[in-house]
Amino acid sequence: MSTKLTLTLDKEVIEGAKKYAKKKNISLSGIVELYFKTLPSDTKDFKIGPITKELSGIASFSTKKSDKELLKEALNKRFL
């Protein structure tokens, strides 16, 4: 069942998203839905596997990028 959602975004972001959607032959709603599906549904049920738990914290990153920049890069990799 589809439900309507109203979003308020920067005009340039919307224009870029429309161009991208047209190029990829997908609707803006489809892009937003795909993004929301990638979000964890409930972090309380999220379980970390033993290998991941063991390895967590051993990597170091020298990046000075903001969360916004990192998210943008990740989404570009996934959808471009």
Backbone as a ProteinNet text record, in pm:
[ID]
protein_1_A
[PRIMARY]
MSTKLTLTLDKEVIEGAKKYAKKKNISLSGIVELYFKTLPSDTKDFKIGPITKELSGIASFSTKKSDKELLKEALNKRFL
[TERTIARY]
83.8	0	89	64.1	141.8	76.7	160	114.8	192.7	127.6	191.7	282.3	397	493.3	537.4	535.2	579.6	715.1	811.6	946.3	978.6	1055.7	1103.9	1254.8	1303.5	1445.6	1493.2	1624.2	1684.8	1650	1621.2	1578.6	1681.7	1810	1915.8	1921.8	1896.7	1896.3	1783.8	1668.2	1552.2	1580	1635.3	1664.4	1765.1	1868.3	1967	1906.5	1820.3	1755.8	1663.8	1594.5	1506.5	1587.6	1701.3	1787.4	1838.9	1882	1932.6	1823	1705	1593.9	1559	1556.2	1523.8	1629.8	1756.9	1867.9	1861.7	1821.5	1815.3	1678.4	1586.1	1450.1	1380.9	1386.8	1321.7	1257.5	1151.6	1085.1	1159.5	1136.7	1194.3	1142.2	1016.5	959.2	1031.8	1065.6	1137.6	1275.6	1344	1475.9	1465.4	1368.8	1350.9	1314	1227.4	1189	1309.8	1392.7	1513.3	1604.4	1619.5	1703.5	1648	1517.5	1457.5	1469.9	1465.4	1479.3	1619.2	1717.9	1854.5	1878	1787.5	1801.8	1764.8	1835.8	1798	1659.2	1578.5	1440.9	1432.6	1516.7	1515	1653.2	1720.3	1857.4	1862.7	1751.9	1750	1765.4	1714.8	1723.5	1854.1	1934.7	2058.2	2161	2208.2	2307.5	2437.9	2547.1	2678.4	2736.5	2782	2840.4	2973.6	3017.7	3139.9	3265.2	3275.1	3392.6	3392.9	3277.8	3268	3301.7	3248.8	3276	3425.7	3488.7	3631.9	3715	3673.3	3749.6	3714.9	3605.4	3563.8	3666.2	3696.8	3789.9	3934.1	3965.9	4106.1	4142.2	4043	4069.9	4074.5	4165.4	4169.2	4153.3	4086.1	4059.2	4122.9	4190.9	4255.8	4172.5	4048	3961.9	3910.3	3898.4	3842.2	3706.4	3643.3	3515.9	3402.7	3303.7	3186.8	3096.6	3004.4	2908.4	2828.4	2794.9	2717.2	2795.6	2925	3007.7	3021.6	3040.3	3051.9	2922.4	2807.3	2678.2	2657.9	2692.5	2678.2	2761.8	2885.8	2972.3	2914.4	2864.4	2808.3	2685.6	2599	2479.1	2516.6	2615.8	2660.9	2715.7	2790.4	2843.6	2729.5	2628.5	2518.1	2428.1	2399.5	2297.6	2351.8	2480.5	2532.8	2592.3
-117.1	0	124.3	213.6	337.1	445.9	527.7	640.5	762.7	875.9	999.2	1055.4	1109.7	1171.6	1303	1409.9	1539.7	1571.2	1606.1	1639.8	1783	1849.9	1983.5	1975	2003.9	1992.7	2116.7	2134.9	2243	2228	2339.7	2337.7	2269.2	2297	2236.8	2085.3	2040.7	1897.3	1830.1	1892	1836.6	1831	1939.9	1943	1834.5	1819.8	1715.3	1576.6	1557.4	1427.3	1395.1	1496	1474.3	1432.1	1498.9	1462.9	1320	1287.3	1153.5	1049	1076.6	982.3	959.5	1066.8	1054	971	997.4	924.4	775.4	742.7	603.8	539.8	617.6	568.9	515.8	596.7	562.8	690.7	677.1	794.7	843.3	968.8	1021.1	942.6	907.3	826.3	693.2	635.9	509.7	522.4	633.6	657.6	670.5	750	769.9	638.1	560.7	431.9	338.3	333.7	250.7	293.9	425.1	475.1	431.7	451.6	414.8	264.9	184	39.3	1.7	86.9	56.4	89.1	164.4	199	80.3	62.3	-47.6	-22.4	-126.6	-110.1	-86.9	-153.6	-136.5	-170.1	-72.2	-94.4	-185.1	-199	-286.1	-432.4	-469.2	-606.7	-633.8	-531.4	-545.3	-621.5	-732.3	-812.2	-811.4	-789.6	-788.8	-929.7	-979.5	-1113.1	-1117.6	-1238	-1250.3	-1199.2	-1222.5	-1176	-1023.9	-966.3	-820.9	-759.9	-819.6	-769.1	-774.2	-884.3	-901.4	-798.9	-769.9	-679	-532	-503.9	-365.1	-285.1	-167.5	-77.9	-91.5	-191.6	-206.5	-119	-71.9	13.6	158.9	232	375.5	451.2	561.2	641.2	777.9	820.3	950.8	1057.1	1025.3	1119.4	1229.3	1344.4	1459.1	1496.3	1401.2	1428.2	1428.8	1511.3	1518	1397.4	1373.2	1264.2	1284.2	1409.3	1440.2	1400.7	1431.9	1396.9	1245.4	1176.9	1031.6	966	1016.7	963.7	986.9	1106	1137.9	1042.2	1017.1	924.5	783.4	739.1	604.3	589.7	690.5	684.5	691	771.2	777.5	642.5	576.4	444.2	344.2	354.6	258	282.3	409.3	438.3	489.3	514	563.4	455.6
0	0	0	-89.3	-97.6	-13.9	49.4	128.8	86.5	82	38	147.3	106.8	196.7	134.7	211.6	162.6	223.2	137.8	182.3	142	223.5	191.5	177.1	56	26.1	-47.9	-50	-124.6	-272.9	-338.9	-478.7	-568.3	-545.9	-627.3	-607.9	-486.7	-458.4	-536.5	-536.7	-608	-757.9	-812.5	-956.1	-994	-912.1	-938.5	-928.5	-830.4	-811.7	-930	-980.6	-1097.2	-1219.2	-1240.8	-1354.5	-1339.1	-1218.2	-1191.1	-1213.7	-1160.9	-1173.8	-1320.8	-1397.4	-1539.8	-1611.3	-1578.6	-1640.4	-1607.6	-1484.5	-1439.8	-1461.8	-1518	-1545.9	-1419.6	-1313.5	-1187	-1132.8	-1058.4	-1001.5	-877.5	-842	-718.2	-598.6	-603.1	-495.2	-484.5	-598.9	-599.6	-537	-565.8	-507.9	-356.3	-309.8	-166.1	-99	-162.2	-105.1	-94.1	-198.9	-193.7	-79.5	-62.5	45.9	181.3	202.2	330.6	357.2	252.3	270.1	315.4	287.2	330.5	477	538.4	679.2	766.5	878.4	968	1025.1	1032.1	1078.2	1228.2	1304.4	1449.4	1503.4	1555.6	1602.7	1724.8	1796	1913.7	1873.7	1756.1	1708.9	1634.1	1614.5	1538.8	1621.2	1567.9	1637.9	1559.3	1628.3	1566.1	1576.1	1461.7	1458.3	1532.5	1571.3	1651.1	1579	1448.5	1374.7	1367.7	1338.7	1332.7	1467.9	1574	1708.8	1740	1700.2	1724.8	1646.9	1523.6	1438.3	1459.2	1525.6	1539.4	1619.5	1565.5	1632.2	1588.2	1503.1	1463.3	1344.4	1270.3	1154.7	1199.4	1140.5	1169.2	1038	1045.4	927.1	943.9	840.3	846.3	776	747.1	674.3	765.5	711.4	783.7	725.5	656.3	590.8	693.1	664.5	751.8	725.9	817	799.3	671.2	642.6	522.6	396.6	393	278	263.6	376.4	372.5	325.4	370.9	328.6	179.4	132.9	-9.3	-94.2	-53.5	-126.7	-128.4	-14.6	-5.9	-95.1	-94.9	-179.7	-327.1	-361.3	-501.5	-546.7	-462.5	-497.3	-519.2	-434.4	-442.1	-562.8	-593.1	-694.2	-826.7	-838	-966	-1049.4
[MASK]
++++++++++++++++++++++++++++++++++++++++++++++++++++++++++++++++++++++++++++++++

